[in-house]
Amino acid sequence: MKTTAWKSAAIWLLLFSAFTAFVVANKGWGVFLNYLLLGIPQGAIIAAIAVGYSMVYGIIQLINFAHGEVFMLSAYFLLMFLVPPESPSSVAPRIITAIVGLIVGGATYTVLGEGRSARLKFAVAGFVAVVAAALNFLLLPQWGGAAKIPFFAAYALAILYACCLGVTMDRLAYRPLRASPRLIPLITAIGLSLLLQNVAQVTWGSASRFFPANATPTLFTGKRIVLATIGNTNLEMSLLDAIIVVVAIASMAVLQTFVLRTRTGKAMRACAQDRMTASLMGIRVDSVVALAFAIGAGLAGLVAPLYVLRGTPLYPQMGYIVGILAFASAVLGGIGNLTGAMIGGMIIGIIYSFVPLFDAFDTSPVFALFEKWGWLTREGFQQFLAAFGRPSQYQLGVAYAFMILVIIFKPTGLLGKATAKRA
């Protein structure tokens, strides 16, 4: 018998209610809600990245494993406008200039579209690339100097560069392989991911970095808002977390409206349904794919600086870790389904935030009850922790295990639909 949507919703609500009851019984409502408030902004960031995976897969059935590196490089694009080079002989400004020229030129060449002379497009793209690289070099802070442009102007440029990077990746790495077997673009995506990680390491080094406090607006400081008080526990959320949630919800709403209500959005949905038929109807499929890459990369660029401002260090492998969570979210929600990616991201983010709560499981009433029944001993629990570590060390594994568990019982994900295999 086919499970209806309301039955699935009832099952998930029942499971969440059971988990809520377990946490509340052990830690109380205040602790549960505070951890929930920590997980919501984390989930909002993951959801924004997961949308990029789903948009690209929905149209060309490609898992863009380099999407996490777009997220990482977006934060570095902002950092380069805020922090001067470490020495007057640093090669970083020259590498950055070359990167900006390449991605802006590649995006310009793609935007010019088909039907124009290749030489003309190359000339125009080359000119735009040189101008963009020169302007970017002039805006970079000099050794021993300060930032030359305001934080939000640098933020906007970082998002623009992220969009250009997404489009250029498609144009150089994926479009030539569009007719190839799916395994070849997949291997290319993995190779591109490693390449971008190494480019970031050569340019900015492998050390962890943060945005400088003197260049960060006070709006993004650690100011906290008390939402309510339950017993002796204050329900708090930082102003930055509130901004993240608002920005994520607003961007998702705009994206859904764009996809469902605009002519271009209808073209994207048509390409997702059948690219061949869409092309026969006059839709420029390559342009639609480039737009999907640009939107996904732009969303990653929008939330990447907020993720770093939240306290996570910026380093070349950061995108890999976050990318895994986002990919798990996209699969959990139903790969190719934008709403599913958003919901999956929120679920994974909340689960991820709750895992450290079980580090002190031995202080909970449930542990005392198990100890009374002879199921557990405090000495045995401490030996287990000494051998395997605390639950907080396995946040990523728990999130991924939850995704696998869902896929076992619902292979298409929460909102995904089974489709017939096309010849």
N, C-alpha and C positions, 0 to 999 in steps of 0.2 A: 504494500500500500504506500502510495506516495505521500511523504510528509508535507503538509501544507505550511505556508509561511507563518501563520499564527502559532502553529504547534512548535515550530523551531524557536520562535521568539519566546514562547512559554518555557521551553526547556532551558534556554540560556538565562532567562530571568530567574528561574528556580535555582540554577547553579550559582548565579551571582548572589542570590539571597542567602544560600547556604554558606557561601564564603564570607559574606558580610556578617552573618550570625556568628561564625567561628571567630572572626577577628574581634568583633564587639564583645563576645563573651570573654575573650582573653585580655584585651587591651582597652576596651571601652569605645564609645562613639567618637570621642574627641580624637583619639589616635587614628582610628579608621578614616575619619574625614580629612585629617591633616595629610595622611599618606595619599588619599584620593586627590587632594588638591595639588600634591607634588606630581602625581601621575598625569593629570590632565594636560598641563603645558608640555610635558615630555611627549605625551601621545599626540598633541597637536603638531609638534615639530616632525615627528616620525610620519604622521599622516600626510603632511605637505610633501615630504620626500617620496612617500609611497605612491602618491598620485602620478609622479613622473614615471615610475616603473609601469603603472597601469596604462597610462596614456599611450606610451610607445608600444607596449605589448598589444594593446587593443587594436592598433592599426597595422603593425607589421609583424606581430608575433615574435618580437625580439626581447629577451631579457637583457637590458642594458646595464651590465654589471659595473660599468664605469660611471653610473649616475651618482654613486656615493662620492666619487672623486670630484665630480662637479660641485657637490655640496662642500667638500673640503676646500677646493680652490676658491670658491666664492668668499669664504672667510679670509683666505690669504689675499685675495684681491683688495679687500677692505684694509687688511693689516698693512699692505704695502704703501697706502696713502697716509698711514698714521705713524709708522715707525721708520726712522732714517736707517740707512745701511750701517753695518757694524764697523766698517772701515772705509777710508777714502778709495781704497783699491778694490772694493767689493764688486764682484761681477753680477750681483743680483739685479741692479737696475737695468743692465744691458739684457740679461735674460728675460726680465719682465717685459721690457720694451719689445723684444722679439716675439714673446708669447702674445702680447696684446695685438701687435701687427698681424700675426698669423690668424688669430681667431676673428678679429674684426674684418680682415680681408676675406677670409673664408665665408663668413656670414654675408658679407656684401655680395660676393660672387653668387651665393645661393639665392639671395633675395632678388637679384636681377632676373632670375628665372630663365625659362627656355624661350626659344624664338629669337634670341639676339646673337650677334656674332660672338664667338668664343674669345676672339682677340679683344673685342671691345669690352666684354665683361672682365677679362683679365686685366686690361688697362685700368678700368674704373676701380676694380677691387684693389689693385696694387696701389693706386693713388690714395684711396681711402685708408688702406692699411698703413702707408707711410705717414699720412697726416695724423691718424689716431695714435700711432706709436710715438710720434714726435710730441704731440700734446700730452700724452700720458707721461713721457719722460720729464717734461717740464713741470708737471704737477706732483711728481714724486719728491718727498723731502730729501734734502741733501745731508751728507754726513755731518753730524753735529748740529743739525737744524731741527726745526719743528714742522708739523704738518702744514701744508700750504692751502688746503681746502677744508671746509667744515666737515664734520663727521657725517651728516646726512647727505651731503653732496657726494662724498666718497662711497657711502652706502648705495646710493643710486647708481653710481658707476660700476660698483661691484655686481649689482644685479644685472646691469646691461652686459657686462663682460661674461657673466654666467650664461645669459641667453645666447650670446655670440659663440661661446664655447660649445653649447649644446648643438647649435646648428652646424658648426664646423665639424664636430665629431661625426654627425650624420653624413655630411657631404664627403668627408675624406675617408672615413672608416667603414660606414655601413651601406651607403647608397650603392657603391660598386658591387656589393655582395647581395643585393636585394633578391636576385634570382637564384642564389646559391642555396644548397641544403642548409637547414637551420643550424646545424652544428658549427658551420664555418663562421657565421656572424657571432655565435655565442663564444667561440674561442677568441675571436677578434675582440669582443667586449672585455674578456678577462685580460687579454694582453694590453688593451688600452688602459684598463684600470691600473695595472702594474706600471705602465709607462708614465701615467700622470702622477702616481705616487712618487716615482723616482725624479720626475721633473720638479715636483714640490720640494723634495729633499735636497736636490742640488741647488735650488734657488734660495730656499729659506732655511735650510739646515734641518736636522732631525730633532732638535731640542723642542720641548713643549713651549708654547707661547700664549700670551694673553694680550688683549687690547690694552694699551696704556690708560691708566686711570685719568691722567690729565687731558686726554683726548676724547674721553667717553662722556656723553651728556649725562647730567644728573638724573634725567628721566630713567636711565638704565642702571641706577645704583641699587644697593641692596635694601632700599626702603621697603618696609613690610606693612601690609594692610590687615587689620584685625577685622574679620568678617563677622564673627560671632564668638560667644563664649559658652562652652558646654562644661558644666562643673568647674573644675580648676584648669581646664584646657582651653586655650585660645585657638580658634580656627584662623590661621594666618595664611596669607598668600603675598608673595613679593609683588611689587608694582611691575617688575619685569615679566613675571609669570602671567599677570593679568593682561599685559600688552601682548604677549605671545598668543594667548587664547583669543583675544579680540582680533588680532591680525590674521590668525589662522582661519577663524570662522568667517571673517569678511572675505578673505581670498578664496576660500572654498565656495562661498555663496556666489561670488562674482564668476568663478570658473564654471559652476553649474549653470548659471544663467547664460553664460557665453555659449556653452556646449548645446544647451537645450533650446535657446531662443534666437540665436543669430544664424545667418546664412552660412558663415564659415563653420560654425559649430555643427550644423546639419551636414556639411561636407565631411567633417571629421567622423561623424557617426556613420555616414555612408561608406567611407573608406574602411572603417572598422568592420562593417558588415560584409563588404566584398569590394576589394580594391579594383579588381578587373572591371566589374560592372560600373563602379564609380568613374573610372577613367573613360569608359565608353560613353558615359553621360556628360562628359566634358569637364569633370573635376580634375584639377592638377594634383595628382596624388603626391608627387614629390614635394610640392609646396605645403600640402597639408601635413605630411610627415615632418618636414622641417619646422613647421609651426608647433607641432606637438613636442618636439625636442626643445624648442625655445621656451614654451610655457612650463614644461617640467623643470628645465634648468633654472628658469626665473623663480619658480616657487622654492627650489632648493637654495638659490641665492638670497631669497627673502628671509628665510629662517636660519641660515647658517650663522650669521653674526649674532643673532639672538641666542643661539645654542651656546656659542662661546662666551657671550656675556653672562650666561647663566652659571658659569663657573667651570665648564669643561675646557681643558687645555686644547689648544690647536696644534696639531702635529700631522705629518704626512699620512699616517695610517688612520686618522680619525674618520675619514669617509668610509673606510671599509667596515668599521664597527657599526656605525649608524646605518650604512647601506644594508647590512645584514638584517637589522631590525626592520627597516623600511620594506625590504623584499619580503620578509616574513609577514608583514602587515598586508602587503598587496596580495600575497597568496592566501592569507587568512580571509580577507574580505572577498576574494574572488578576482583573480588576476584579470585585468582588462576592464573591471568595473570601478568607476571613479568613486561612487558612494561607498562601495565595499572597501576600497583602499582607505578612505577616511575613517570609517568605522573600525577597520582592522588596526589602523595606526593608533587610535585612541585605546583600543583594548590592549594592544601590546605595550603601549606606554604605561598604562595603569598597572598591568601585571609586573612590568619591569620595576616599577617604583615600590611595589609591595614586597618584593623578595627580601630586602634587608630587614624587614619587620620580624622575620623568623630567626634572626641571629640570636635573639634572646628567648628562644622557645622554651628553654629550661626554667624560665621565671613565670611561665603562664600557668593558669589553673588547669588547663588540659594536661600539661606535662605532669603536674602533681597528681592528677587523677590516674594517668597512665602508670605513674610510679607506684601509686597505691595498689593498683591492680597487678603489679609485677611485670608489666609490659616493657617498661623502660627503667633504667637506673641512671642517676646523675653521673656516676663515674663512666658508665658506658657511653653516655652522650658526649662527655668531654673527650673521651678517647676517639670517638667518631669525628669530632671537630678537629682534633689534632692531626688525624690521618687524612681527612678529606677537605678541611677548611670550612668556613662558615657559608651559609646560603648566599650571602651577598656576593660571593666570588663567582656565583653561577647565574647571575642575572640574565646574561645573554642566552645561556643554555636553557633556562627555564622558559624564556619567551619563545625560543625556537621549538622547544618540546611541546608547548601549548599549541603552536601552529601545526605541528605534525599530528597531534592528537585530533585536532579539528578536521584535518584533511583525511585522516583515516576514516572518519564517519561521514564526512561530506566532502568528497574529492574536489568539487568545484568551488569550495570556499563558502563563506556565509551567504553572499549574495550572487555568487557566480551561477551561471546556467550551463548545462551540458549542451554542446553544439555538435552537429553532425560534421564529420570529417569531410572537407571539400577535396575534390580531386585536383 
